[in-house]
Amino acid sequence: MAVAPSPITSVSVSKPKGNGKIEAINPPQNALFLLPKCTSLKELKQVQAFAIKTHLQNDLSVITKLINFCTKNPTLSSMEYAQKLFDKIPQPDIVLFNTMARGYSRSNTPIQAIPLFSQLLSFGFLPDEYTFPSVIKACSSAKALEEGKQIHCLVFKLRLIHNIYICPSLISMYTECNEVDSARRVFEKMLDPCVISYNAIITGYAKCSRPNEALPLFRELQVKSLKPTDVTMLSALSCCALLGALDLGKWIHEYVKKHGFDKYIKVSTAVIDMYAKCGSLEDAVSVFENMSVTDTPAWSAMIVAYATHGKGYKAIETFEEMRKAGVKPDEITFLGLLYACSHNGLVDEGWGYFYSMSDKYGIIPGIKHYGCMVDLLGRTGHLDEAYKFIDELPIKPTPILWRTLLAACSSHGDVELGKRVMERIFELDDSHGGDYVILSNLCAIAGRWEDVDYLRKLMKDRGVVKVPGCSSIEVDNIVHEFFSGDGVNTVATYLHKALDELMKELKMVGYVPDTSLVFHAEMGEGEKEISLRYHSEKLAIAYGLLNTPPGSTIRVVKNLRVCGDCHAAAKLISQIFDRQIILRDVQRFHHFRDGKCSCGDFW
């Protein structure tokens, strides 16, 4: 679209309508008529040039409409232009301030809303229920917690603390700044929270990986007869995925279908993700195949699902189907493909997909893609190549990349490279207990006990604590958690006794506790065996055997990588009790059936 460069007279002629009459249109109307048809900032400037020619450059209504256009779908250039227009207004009103704040809150420079807010106060304006949500959202996007707290204080001072538009913004701001407890206090003080407020706090808990606190709020919302929205369902499904709570997830899926939320592609995609993360790949496939419309996120969710369940070749096959369907892949698609290659040892294929991201699809690899490549190279024994890959990255490596390589060094017994990698980790972060434990165990296997003692002392001196292993299992819609060591120093419970008996049965069919995995020189073999016996995943599996019907699937979620001894025990348990055991650890799913694991002992 372009504005004619010829001189504009005071009257313009429109195309004759059916009655043959010619209508006169005033220049201001003509200029404003063109504005909604603009599709770019360049075209907007042409309309502004038209306004200048017709002496409307200082007309507040025209400037307001120009600013509205710039802030509707804000970019860096459009917001800069909006700010220039705004600065030319000698006395902007509250509406213009609100428009600018809303634009900044949705832009890539949200922090600019803060000085704008200060300017508003200096002009003597009182912020209203439209000002606060935008500026609070800007604080949320910019992670500006201190500024957000100050604005919260002003909200309180102006007695707007119960406002239904402002409170959800405050809740979201606190959760985005990892202050979910502060968000909960805001929620609790609301007189009559609406569904948007519930969505904000439930989503906040889900983002902060606190699903046990989010799901009761979802139930509370229903008790109050508030109608959930698609946002509510997305968060509830995310919580089920985090917990691995399949039964609850199935109930929510039925709720989704009953109330028509499956018309939203995002919700159906979240259902796929939930089923995949809860260990039911079959249900995930069923949902995907029954979707009437599938977009890139839906295909990507399915590819990731196959990859995490050890179906690497099926993930690649699904990608080929996606391409044939004319659906363009995105970052998540390639994350799933690289993950599939990593867990199936497909080095050449992995490199191929990695390079095609940028060469063929114009997608710039992110830190997670780099991590997958390090994991792929590390798992397959290309340790030096992985080290060089990290060292030559176009971005600054994160501790997670080096930790991935450290784990690979441990798997392949390379102590010297492990120590070099540890030095690189310490340059970035020396507070992660798992790093010390991995290298300490690696040194112990090599018999380098001086290094082991040094690392343990270093942990103690720096106040570093090891994250305890935790496994959970859902039984009768209740998620039960178990921590490694439960039962060792406690009175004999029925679970304690049951696990003792279970270990005796396993030994009768050839199970030998791998005490080499317990790296404490001062401990005897018996003590090491006891330590292994009460690992969290064994406790969870034992609980499942006792409290679920014979023949039913046992699903366990663990916060760390499953240990080799528990992996061996789970294979035997699946064979002896004719049970399928699906164990989700921090890296992947393990499907144990008939004494075998889907990972092929490659994990």
Disulfide bonds with the S-S distance in Angstrom:
none
